[in-house]
Amino acid sequence: MADNTPILLDNDDPRLRRAWHPIGRAQDIGEEPWTATLLGQTVCVRRAGSRMWPGHGTSADAADPIVILDDTAADVAERYGLVWAALEPPIAPIPDYPEWFDDAYQSDVLTRQTHVAAGIVIDNFLDVTHFSYLHRQSFGRSRPVTDDGYRITARGDFVQLEHDTIIQEGRRNSEGGLGERRIATYTYWPPYICHLQMYFPGDGERAAATIVCQPESAASTRVYVTVIVPRTDPGLDEQVTFSRRVLDEDLTIVSRMPDPRLCLTVRAEFHTRADRASVEMRRTMLDFLEECGLAQAGAREEVPA
């Protein structure tokens, strides 16, 4: 008989030390020491020079490098408007977001903090069926959003969800439009990265958004959302405001959960067809954590007695 004992993922799980995590917005980090909390540990970095972060459409090489202070992390990187750190050598690279290096787009990063575990925030982002009741005032619609037009691809190191539906998107229909077809592609990478690519066939426009979580401690998660829109779209600030509103709606509902941790045991919870992305996310996360644990065990064996 299958073991249905719940496996709950805490924000300070030591295996997560082998992963990349954001620790701050690149634009906020200068020559003065920047202190962040990651997995219950203090990380301190600073920029080795006076130039500002490179911004959208350029590589991190255009900015002065970020340096680690007092050996508080194993590695640090600057990408996608964020500074990332790994407490131990990471087992996988930071994934690519194609829109970031495309000069046709512009972007900005917003941030929020919650007591809910990072895994719950990502799990909620992958759920497309709550639009009609949770996001009714922003982009939801009165008719239920179902798993019709829903396709899942799981490749071991990432999960991809494609969803073709009609939404009442807040910013695009501010004058009372009747809804718009949106083809959305969500790509999840462990542990806490999800990139959303949006295509609107009606006018041919494209946009993107990435949600990344920083597991600060067992009781705190910092959430970053990178909003990416075409440079021809004058509404970047408006879209950031809209995205902040949507994120706040999400955090309000997940903050009411009796247990803020993510349950990784698929059979310990009730899942529907619409939860297929969430199920595959859990399986991918379990495999990732196992790899992290094996890497840590191997490193311990290499240490001379």
DRENKOL-980859 format. One record per residue (C-alpha): residue in three letters; y, x, z. Coordinates in nm, 2 decimals, always signed. Last residue first. Layout:
# residues N
+------+--------+--------+--------+
: rest :     c2 :     c1 :     c3 :
+------+--------+--------+--------+
:  ala :      Y :      X :      Z :
...
+------+--------+--------+--------+
This chain:
# residues 305
+------+--------+--------+--------+
: rest :     c2 :     c1 :     c3 :
+------+--------+--------+--------+
:  ala :  +1.29 :  +3.86 :  +0.82 :
:  pro :  +1.43 :  +3.89 :  +0.47 :
:  val :  +1.60 :  +3.58 :  +0.33 :
:  glu :  +1.42 :  +3.48 :  +0.02 :
:  glu :  +1.21 :  +3.21 :  +0.20 :
:  arg :  +1.53 :  +3.04 :  +0.31 :
:  ala :  +1.66 :  +3.03 :  -0.05 :
:  gly :  +1.34 :  +2.87 :  -0.16 :
:  ala :  +1.37 :  +2.60 :  +0.10 :
:  gln :  +1.73 :  +2.53 :  +0.00 :
:  ala :  +1.63 :  +2.50 :  -0.36 :
:  leu :  +1.34 :  +2.27 :  -0.27 :
:  gly :  +1.58 :  +2.05 :  -0.07 :
:  cys :  +1.82 :  +2.03 :  -0.36 :
:  glu :  +1.55 :  +1.94 :  -0.60 :
:  glu :  +1.43 :  +1.66 :  -0.37 :
:  leu :  +1.78 :  +1.53 :  -0.34 :
:  phe :  +1.81 :  +1.51 :  -0.72 :
:  asp :  +1.47 :  +1.33 :  -0.75 :
:  leu :  +1.59 :  +1.08 :  -0.49 :
:  met :  +1.92 :  +1.03 :  -0.66 :
:  thr :  +1.76 :  +0.97 :  -0.99 :
:  arg :  +1.53 :  +0.70 :  -0.83 :
:  arg :  +1.83 :  +0.54 :  -0.66 :
:  met :  +2.03 :  +0.54 :  -0.98 :
:  glu :  +1.74 :  +0.38 :  -1.16 :
:  val :  +1.73 :  +0.10 :  -0.91 :
:  ser :  +2.11 :  +0.05 :  -0.93 :
:  ala :  +2.10 :  +0.04 :  -1.31 :
:  arg :  +1.82 :  -0.22 :  -1.30 :
:  asp :  +2.01 :  -0.43 :  -1.05 :
:  ala :  +2.08 :  -0.72 :  -1.30 :
:  arg :  +1.71 :  -0.78 :  -1.32 :
:  thr :  +1.71 :  -0.86 :  -0.95 :
:  his :  +1.66 :  -0.64 :  -0.65 :
:  phe :  +1.55 :  -0.73 :  -0.29 :
:  glu :  +1.55 :  -0.43 :  -0.07 :
:  ala :  +1.28 :  -0.21 :  +0.10 :
:  arg :  +1.10 :  -0.18 :  -0.23 :
:  val :  +1.37 :  +0.04 :  -0.39 :
:  thr :  +1.38 :  +0.28 :  -0.09 :
:  leu :  +1.71 :  +0.47 :  -0.14 :
:  cys :  +1.91 :  +0.26 :  +0.10 :
:  leu :  +2.28 :  +0.36 :  +0.08 :
:  arg :  +2.46 :  +0.37 :  +0.41 :
:  pro :  +2.74 :  +0.14 :  +0.53 :
:  asp :  +2.50 :  -0.08 :  +0.74 :
:  pro :  +2.63 :  -0.43 :  +0.82 :
:  met :  +2.82 :  -0.45 :  +0.49 :
:  arg :  +3.17 :  -0.57 :  +0.53 :
:  ser :  +3.33 :  -0.25 :  +0.40 :
:  val :  +3.15 :  -0.33 :  +0.07 :
:  ile :  +3.37 :  -0.63 :  +0.01 :
:  thr :  +3.71 :  -0.48 :  +0.08 :
:  leu :  +3.62 :  -0.15 :  -0.10 :
:  asp :  +3.56 :  -0.34 :  -0.42 :
:  glu :  +3.89 :  -0.54 :  -0.41 :
:  asp :  +4.07 :  -0.22 :  -0.33 :
:  leu :  +3.92 :  -0.05 :  -0.63 :
:  val :  +4.03 :  -0.34 :  -0.86 :
:  arg :  +4.39 :  -0.32 :  -0.72 :
:  arg :  +4.39 :  +0.06 :  -0.76 :
:  ser :  +4.28 :  +0.02 :  -1.12 :
:  phe :  +4.56 :  -0.22 :  -1.19 :
:  thr :  +4.82 :  +0.02 :  -1.04 :
:  val :  +4.67 :  +0.30 :  -1.25 :
:  gln :  +4.68 :  +0.08 :  -1.56 :
:  glu :  +5.05 :  +0.00 :  -1.50 :
:  asp :  +5.13 :  +0.37 :  -1.46 :
:  leu :  +4.94 :  +0.44 :  -1.78 :
:  gly :  +5.10 :  +0.15 :  -1.97 :
:  pro :  +5.27 :  +0.31 :  -2.27 :
:  asp :  +4.94 :  +0.32 :  -2.47 :
:  thr :  +4.99 :  +0.56 :  -2.76 :
:  arg :  +4.87 :  +0.84 :  -2.53 :
:  pro :  +4.54 :  +0.66 :  -2.51 :
:  val :  +4.41 :  +0.57 :  -2.16 :
:  ile :  +4.22 :  +0.76 :  -1.89 :
:  val :  +4.22 :  +0.66 :  -1.52 :
:  thr :  +4.06 :  +0.91 :  -1.29 :
:  val :  +3.94 :  +0.73 :  -0.97 :
:  tyr :  +3.89 :  +0.93 :  -0.66 :
:  val :  +3.72 :  +0.79 :  -0.34 :
:  arg :  +3.73 :  +0.96 :  +0.00 :
:  thr :  +3.43 :  +0.88 :  +0.22 :
:  ser :  +3.43 :  +0.86 :  +0.60 :
:  ala :  +3.19 :  +0.78 :  +0.88 :
:  ala :  +2.91 :  +1.03 :  +0.83 :
:  ser :  +3.16 :  +1.28 :  +0.71 :
:  glu :  +3.38 :  +1.37 :  +0.41 :
:  pro :  +3.15 :  +1.25 :  +0.14 :
:  gln :  +3.39 :  +1.30 :  -0.16 :
:  cys :  +3.33 :  +1.03 :  -0.42 :
:  val :  +3.39 :  +1.03 :  -0.79 :
:  ile :  +3.49 :  +0.73 :  -1.01 :
:  thr :  +3.57 :  +0.79 :  -1.37 :
:  ala :  +3.77 :  +0.57 :  -1.60 :
:  ala :  +3.79 :  +0.53 :  -1.97 :
:  ala :  +3.99 :  +0.37 :  -2.25 :
:  arg :  +3.93 :  +0.26 :  -2.61 :
:  glu :  +4.12 :  +0.03 :  -2.84 :
:  gly :  +3.97 :  -0.12 :  -3.16 :
:  asp :  +4.18 :  -0.43 :  -3.14 :
:  gly :  +3.91 :  -0.69 :  -3.09 :
:  pro :  +3.63 :  -0.44 :  -3.06 :
:  phe :  +3.75 :  -0.33 :  -2.71 :
:  tyr :  +3.57 :  -0.01 :  -2.62 :
:  met :  +3.54 :  +0.11 :  -2.26 :
:  gln :  +3.38 :  +0.43 :  -2.13 :
:  leu :  +3.30 :  +0.44 :  -1.76 :
:  his :  +3.20 :  +0.77 :  -1.59 :
:  cys :  +3.01 :  +0.76 :  -1.26 :
:  ile :  +2.99 :  +1.06 :  -1.02 :
:  tyr :  +2.84 :  +1.06 :  -0.67 :
:  pro :  +2.51 :  +1.26 :  -0.64 :
:  pro :  +2.40 :  +1.25 :  -0.90 :
:  trp :  +2.52 :  +1.17 :  -1.25 :
:  tyr :  +2.59 :  +0.81 :  -1.36 :
:  thr :  +2.71 :  +0.71 :  -1.71 :
:  tyr :  +2.86 :  +0.36 :  -1.76 :
:  thr :  +2.91 :  +0.24 :  -2.11 :
:  ala :  +3.12 :  -0.07 :  -2.15 :
:  ile :  +3.16 :  -0.29 :  -2.46 :
:  arg :  +3.44 :  -0.53 :  -2.39 :
:  arg :  +3.50 :  -0.87 :  -2.56 :
:  glu :  +3.83 :  -1.02 :  -2.45 :
:  gly :  +3.94 :  -1.32 :  -2.24 :
:  leu :  +4.14 :  -1.63 :  -2.31 :
:  gly :  +4.48 :  -1.47 :  -2.29 :
:  gly :  +4.72 :  -1.59 :  -2.03 :
:  glu :  +5.02 :  -1.36 :  -2.07 :
:  ser :  +4.88 :  -1.08 :  -1.86 :
:  asn :  +4.58 :  -1.06 :  -2.08 :
:  arg :  +4.55 :  -0.68 :  -2.13 :
:  arg :  +4.65 :  -0.60 :  -1.78 :
:  gly :  +4.41 :  -0.83 :  -1.60 :
:  glu :  +4.10 :  -0.82 :  -1.82 :
:  gln :  +3.94 :  -1.16 :  -1.86 :
:  ile :  +3.60 :  -1.03 :  -1.96 :
:  ile :  +3.36 :  -1.10 :  -2.24 :
:  thr :  +3.04 :  -0.89 :  -2.24 :
:  asp :  +2.85 :  -0.60 :  -2.38 :
:  his :  +2.70 :  -0.37 :  -2.12 :
:  glu :  +2.56 :  -0.03 :  -2.17 :
:  leu :  +2.41 :  +0.15 :  -1.87 :
:  gln :  +2.34 :  +0.52 :  -1.86 :
:  val :  +2.14 :  +0.71 :  -1.59 :
:  phe :  +2.15 :  +1.08 :  -1.55 :
:  asp :  +1.93 :  +1.38 :  -1.46 :
:  gly :  +1.60 :  +1.21 :  -1.52 :
:  arg :  +1.69 :  +1.05 :  -1.85 :
:  ala :  +1.73 :  +0.69 :  -1.76 :
:  thr :  +1.87 :  +0.46 :  -2.03 :
:  ile :  +1.96 :  +0.10 :  -1.94 :
:  arg :  +2.07 :  -0.19 :  -2.17 :
:  tyr :  +2.26 :  -0.51 :  -2.08 :
:  gly :  +2.39 :  -0.75 :  -2.35 :
:  asp :  +2.28 :  -1.03 :  -2.12 :
:  asp :  +2.28 :  -0.91 :  -1.76 :
:  thr :  +2.51 :  -1.19 :  -1.65 :
:  val :  +2.89 :  -1.23 :  -1.59 :
:  pro :  +2.93 :  -1.58 :  -1.44 :
:  arg :  +3.19 :  -1.81 :  -1.60 :
:  ser :  +3.53 :  -1.82 :  -1.42 :
:  arg :  +3.64 :  -1.47 :  -1.54 :
:  gly :  +3.69 :  -1.14 :  -1.38 :
:  phe :  +3.98 :  -0.90 :  -1.46 :
:  ser :  +4.21 :  -0.89 :  -1.17 :
:  gln :  +4.23 :  -1.22 :  -0.98 :
:  arg :  +3.86 :  -1.31 :  -1.04 :
:  his :  +3.75 :  -0.96 :  -0.94 :
:  leu :  +3.50 :  -1.06 :  -0.66 :
:  tyr :  +3.37 :  -1.38 :  -0.81 :
:  ser :  +3.33 :  -1.33 :  -1.18 :
:  phe :  +3.31 :  -0.95 :  -1.18 :
:  his :  +3.01 :  -0.94 :  -0.94 :
:  thr :  +2.75 :  -0.91 :  -1.21 :
:  val :  +2.85 :  -0.57 :  -1.34 :
:  asp :  +2.70 :  -0.36 :  -1.06 :
:  leu :  +2.73 :  +0.01 :  -1.14 :
:  phe :  +3.06 :  +0.04 :  -0.94 :
:  asn :  +2.89 :  -0.11 :  -0.63 :
:  asp :  +2.62 :  +0.15 :  -0.63 :
:  ile :  +2.88 :  +0.42 :  -0.66 :
:  val :  +3.06 :  +0.29 :  -0.35 :
:  ile :  +2.74 :  +0.24 :  -0.16 :
:  gly :  +2.63 :  +0.60 :  -0.23 :
:  ala :  +2.96 :  +0.74 :  -0.10 :
:  ala :  +2.90 :  +0.58 :  +0.25 :
:  val :  +3.14 :  +0.31 :  +0.36 :
:  his :  +3.42 :  +0.42 :  +0.61 :
:  thr :  +3.67 :  +0.41 :  +0.33 :
:  gln :  +3.95 :  +0.63 :  +0.18 :
:  arg :  +4.14 :  +0.58 :  -0.14 :
:  thr :  +4.25 :  +0.80 :  -0.43 :
:  leu :  +4.43 :  +0.77 :  -0.77 :
:  val :  +4.41 :  +1.02 :  -1.05 :
:  asp :  +4.61 :  +1.01 :  -1.37 :
:  ser :  +4.53 :  +1.04 :  -1.74 :
:  gln :  +4.65 :  +1.08 :  -2.10 :
:  tyr :  +4.44 :  +1.05 :  -2.41 :
:  ala :  +4.47 :  +1.16 :  -2.78 :
:  asp :  +4.47 :  +1.52 :  -2.66 :
:  asp :  +4.09 :  +1.50 :  -2.61 :
:  phe :  +3.96 :  +1.74 :  -2.35 :
:  trp :  +3.94 :  +1.47 :  -2.08 :
:  glu :  +3.80 :  +1.21 :  -2.31 :
:  pro :  +3.46 :  +1.39 :  -2.34 :
:  tyr :  +3.38 :  +1.38 :  -1.97 :
:  asp :  +3.14 :  +1.66 :  -1.91 :
:  pro :  +2.92 :  +1.70 :  -1.61 :
:  ile :  +2.98 :  +1.94 :  -1.31 :
:  pro :  +2.69 :  +2.18 :  -1.33 :
:  ala :  +2.35 :  +2.13 :  -1.15 :
:  ile :  +2.17 :  +2.30 :  -0.86 :
:  pro :  +2.49 :  +2.39 :  -0.68 :
:  pro :  +2.51 :  +2.72 :  -0.48 :
:  glu :  +2.58 :  +2.61 :  -0.12 :
:  leu :  +2.89 :  +2.44 :  +0.02 :
:  ala :  +2.99 :  +2.32 :  -0.33 :
:  ala :  +3.36 :  +2.26 :  -0.40 :
:  trp :  +3.56 :  +2.06 :  -0.66 :
:  val :  +3.93 :  +2.05 :  -0.73 :
:  leu :  +4.03 :  +1.74 :  -0.93 :
:  gly :  +4.25 :  +1.67 :  -1.23 :
:  tyr :  +3.94 :  +1.66 :  -1.45 :
:  arg :  +3.83 :  +2.01 :  -1.36 :
:  glu :  +3.90 :  +2.28 :  -1.11 :
:  ala :  +3.61 :  +2.47 :  -0.96 :
:  val :  +3.50 :  +2.61 :  -0.62 :
:  asp :  +3.18 :  +2.79 :  -0.50 :
:  ala :  +3.00 :  +2.88 :  -0.19 :
:  ala :  +3.23 :  +2.71 :  +0.06 :
:  thr :  +3.42 :  +2.79 :  +0.38 :
:  asp :  +3.40 :  +3.17 :  +0.32 :
:  asp :  +3.73 :  +3.21 :  +0.50 :
:  leu :  +3.94 :  +3.09 :  +0.21 :
:  ile :  +3.81 :  +2.98 :  -0.13 :
:  val :  +4.03 :  +3.05 :  -0.43 :
:  ile :  +4.16 :  +2.81 :  -0.69 :
:  pro :  +4.25 :  +2.98 :  -1.02 :
:  asp :  +4.60 :  +2.98 :  -1.17 :
:  ala :  +4.61 :  +2.72 :  -1.44 :
:  ala :  +4.54 :  +2.74 :  -1.81 :
:  asp :  +4.19 :  +2.84 :  -1.75 :
:  ala :  +4.12 :  +2.50 :  -1.60 :
:  ser :  +4.10 :  +2.37 :  -1.96 :
:  thr :  +4.36 :  +2.15 :  -2.12 :
:  gly :  +4.37 :  +1.78 :  -2.23 :
:  his :  +4.50 :  +1.64 :  -1.91 :
:  gly :  +4.69 :  +1.86 :  -1.67 :
:  pro :  +4.69 :  +2.24 :  -1.62 :
:  trp :  +4.75 :  +2.24 :  -1.25 :
:  met :  +5.09 :  +2.39 :  -1.14 :
:  arg :  +5.18 :  +2.76 :  -1.17 :
:  ser :  +5.26 :  +2.94 :  -0.85 :
:  gly :  +4.96 :  +3.17 :  -0.81 :
:  ala :  +4.62 :  +3.19 :  -0.64 :
:  arg :  +4.59 :  +2.82 :  -0.56 :
:  arg :  +4.45 :  +2.75 :  -0.21 :
:  val :  +4.13 :  +2.66 :  -0.05 :
:  cys :  +3.99 :  +2.56 :  +0.29 :
:  val :  +3.67 :  +2.36 :  +0.35 :
:  thr :  +3.60 :  +2.21 :  +0.69 :
:  gln :  +3.25 :  +2.07 :  +0.74 :
:  gly :  +3.13 :  +1.72 :  +0.81 :
:  leu :  +2.98 :  +1.68 :  +0.46 :
:  leu :  +3.31 :  +1.79 :  +0.31 :
:  thr :  +3.64 :  +1.78 :  +0.50 :
:  ala :  +3.95 :  +1.92 :  +0.33 :
:  thr :  +4.21 :  +2.19 :  +0.41 :
:  trp :  +4.46 :  +2.31 :  +0.15 :
:  pro :  +4.61 :  +2.66 :  +0.22 :
:  glu :  +4.96 :  +2.70 :  +0.07 :
:  glu :  +4.97 :  +2.83 :  -0.29 :
:  gly :  +4.93 :  +2.48 :  -0.44 :
:  ile :  +4.68 :  +2.19 :  -0.42 :
:  asp :  +4.82 :  +1.84 :  -0.46 :
:  gln :  +4.81 :  +1.84 :  -0.85 :
:  ala :  +4.45 :  +1.94 :  -0.84 :
:  arg :  +4.35 :  +1.63 :  -0.65 :
:  gly :  +4.13 :  +1.70 :  -0.35 :
:  ile :  +3.78 :  +1.79 :  -0.22 :
:  pro :  +3.56 :  +1.67 :  -0.51 :
:  his :  +3.19 :  +1.74 :  -0.47 :
:  trp :  +2.95 :  +1.97 :  -0.65 :
:  ala :  +2.59 :  +1.97 :  -0.51 :
:  arg :  +2.37 :  +2.20 :  -0.31 :
:  arg :  +2.53 :  +2.10 :  +0.02 :
:  leu :  +2.41 :  +1.75 :  -0.05 :
:  arg :  +2.07 :  +1.85 :  +0.09 :
:  pro :  +2.24 :  +1.86 :  +0.44 :
:  asp :  +2.28 :  +1.48 :  +0.45 :
:  asp :  +2.63 :  +1.43 :  +0.58 :
:  asn :  +2.72 :  +1.11 :  +0.39 :
:  asp :  +2.39 :  +0.95 :  +0.51 :
:  leu :  +2.13 :  +0.83 :  +0.27 :
:  leu :  +1.90 :  +0.57 :  +0.42 :
:  ile :  +1.52 :  +0.58 :  +0.35 :
:  pro :  +1.39 :  +0.23 :  +0.43 :
:  thr :  +1.02 :  +0.21 :  +0.52 :
:  asn :  +0.86 :  +0.02 :  +0.23 :
:  asp :  +0.56 :  +0.25 :  +0.20 :
:  ala :  +0.35 :  +0.13 :  -0.09 :
:  met :  +0.00 :  +0.00 :  +0.00 :
+------+--------+--------+--------+
